[in-house]
């Protein structure tokens, strides 16, 4: 039986989808993330930025974790929830573990790099010393369509070129 999405989960995922749209507009793969504390207070909003920052680790999840940690003044984000539009990769899940995030909610599955149910499943307690509650599939169709549309555009020859702070869309 499919678990019912909570109002909080859907609201935060909608906000993460808005962040993903910002990533897309910047020429990045459209992935957005939101971190909230145990009271539901938003600590960080982020989106993918590896291209614009020239940083291969600048996935939305890691950018959000960095922002939230700075905001609370601690690298441990115990009690916090991370909402992200796409199933995190192994690198991002490692950051979630080290930050001690309590709960992870994601939208679409990532069959090529997902660390939870798609490419690999790292949620088993035998792998790590911290257990994260994981829930997938929240607004999955919207998140999935955003990523599919982005890559459809790439295959059709629509290319985004990022130079410094100027972003131009070129159509071939």
Secondary structure as GFF3:
##gff-version 3
##sequence-region A 1 172
A	DSSP	alpha_helix	7	25	.	.	.	ID=ss1
A	DSSP	beta_strand	32	36	.	.	.	ID=ss2
A	DSSP	beta_strand	42	47	.	.	.	ID=ss3
A	DSSP	alpha_helix	50	53	.	.	.	ID=ss4
A	DSSP	alpha_helix	60	72	.	.	.	ID=ss5
A	DSSP	beta_strand	81	86	.	.	.	ID=ss6
A	DSSP	alpha_helix	90	99	.	.	.	ID=ss7
A	DSSP	beta_strand	103	108	.	.	.	ID=ss8
A	DSSP	beta_strand	133	135	.	.	.	ID=ss9
A	DSSP	alpha_helix	140	155	.	.	.	ID=ss10
A	DSSP	beta_strand	158	163	.	.	.	ID=ss11
A	DSSP	beta_strand	166	171	.	.	.	ID=ss12
###
